[in-house]
Amino acid sequence: MANMAQAIRMALHYAEENLGVTDIFGEDVGAPLGGVFTATQGLKTAWNTPLDERGIIGTAMGLAMAGARPVAEIQFCDYIYNTIDLLKLAGNTCWASIGQWNLPMVVMTPVGSGIRGSIYHSHSFDATATHIPGWKIVMPSTPLDAYGLMISACRDKNPVMFLKPKALLRIRGEEQIPGEPGDDKVLSKMIDAPLGDRSKWKPQWPELTAYAVPIGKAKIVKTGGQLTVVSYGRTLPLCVKAAADAGLDAEIIDLRSLWPYDWECIKESVKKTGRVLFVNEDTEVTNFGEHLVRRTVEELFYELLAPPRLVAGKFVPGIGLADALEMASVPQLKDIGEAMQQLAAEAP
């Protein structure tokens, strides 16, 4: 099965062949590297930019306004913050023009901890992204969802932010992407660039087919009746393992889309279980999970058997390089498991 980086690469190949994607660009996105995480190797429309995040976002906006369909990458989300004003303009263009102007652009950027990236390569961006109206925001936790969400993003007529959980980019999926060969080694030989001289290398793409995950649709990863757990990205598989390790009958929801998000899925699950835990690794102050807690209390107060809880990252300026510092800064398996057990045991 493909890993997430390969899945994104195959989705982008499908998009440039079938969905009208015209430019895929960013720092080291083109040859020879094909992206820091190899998610753009071998793509025919991929090209390299200067080290200029504002230039990357501005170029994407200009191309989209001119009728092209670009996919721009910010190499790490830590460096996207100096483009916030441009992201705001991109988000409000359709609204401000009363629907006369659309910006069919995708911005993808790796997010979160898990690779010991230290202070400049470990930030999250999900909460900040949800503060910029006009953008659709997605974050997959599996390769198949990454493939399907990227295809949906490339079809959209307005801006989509594709957040790549860097800790999961090398994790292989359990579901086959439509068209990929069943043998991992065969797939790697077809689409992974060799080490060394790549000047004559060309990928041999499999016969990929369309598979779209609708933006705004969550997925129930595991059904249960004891409590509801809502997560996405890196922390989603940790939630699944924590529930299994603790022997809890938890219903686990992979949100997949942060905006729009699948409130109906959350609501129906909370009505069933009466308890809900929101989990992500962004800093706990003004966390996106806090919004979900607030809405849960406002709309589902009389359905609750216990107060909703949030497990999130510590409110610290950065992530330390040392293992102990990184693990203390963002939720780990033990943290999630303990929160689940406490919530499940809390008396009505």
WORAZI-V463247 format. One record per helix or strand. SS is the DSSP state (A for helix, B for strand). FROM is the first residue (numbers start at 1). TO is the last residue. If there is no record, write none. Layout:
ss/from/to
SS/FROM/TO
SS/FROM/TO
This chain:
ss/from/to
B/3/3
A/4/18
B/23/26
B/46/48
A/53/65
B/70/74
A/77/79
A/81/96
B/106/111
A/118/120
A/126/130
B/136/139
A/143/155
B/160/165
A/166/168
B/172/172
A/184/191
B/219/222
B/227/231
A/234/246
B/250/254
B/257/259
A/263/273
B/276/283
A/288/303
B/309/313
A/323/329
A/333/345
